[in-house]
Amino acid sequence: MSPNTSAIARIRTDARERVLTAGLCLFTRHGYFNTTIHDIARESRVSIGAIYHHFRDKEEIARSVYTMLLERMVGIIHDIRRRHFSTHDRCRALMAQLFELAEDEPEAMEFMLHAKHREFLPTEKPVCSSKPFAMMRDLVREGMERGEIRPIDPMVASASLFGGAIRMIIGRLDGVVDRALPEYLDEVWTCGWRAIAR
């Protein structure tokens, strides 16, 4: 690849990333249906022609944002699995990471948890059926196999363990929870873990 080809590839990647970042921001702030391609072009400082070079339409931008965020969560869970051995430590690390993400990137969490994806991405699975949520249930299922978690329905166990954390994140995004989420980690973790631990 020549230096010029490499530079052009970087510019195209940068433009694509700026469009996704702008889309995430605008979809979260104004909603999918209240955001136009022109809004995304203004926010991203990418021409409309360049946007259509990378994306077929606004739905493809939203789908790409959704996919990007899901893939990122999958990567985070894989990383946690590599760094921690016990179910207890893996699930606690995941809860801590979710709290950090909600503080550091509230728009990403808002898009994942608040947006009604089925309205504008009707062919996508609901977020609770997505791969990251399935991986969270797998962590709990493995905990049952290891004897760390009582043998109960994995959906019930997952909801008991992570449901409080997700509600706290939603509360923080809605402005109801006023302190930073990591300050609540020990309490939320203890409540969730005690509900399912053997």
Secondary structure, 3 states (H helix, E strand, C coil): CCHHHHHHHHHHHHHHHHHHHHHHHHHHHHCCCCCCHHHHHHHHCCCHHHHHHHCCCHHHHHHHHHHHHHHHHHHHHHHHHHHCCCHHHHHHHHHHHHHHHHHHCHHHHHHHHCCCHHHHCCCCCCHHHCHHHHHHHHHHHHHHHHCCECCCCHHHHHHHHHHHHHHHHHHHHCCCCCCCHHHHHHHHHHHHHHHHEC
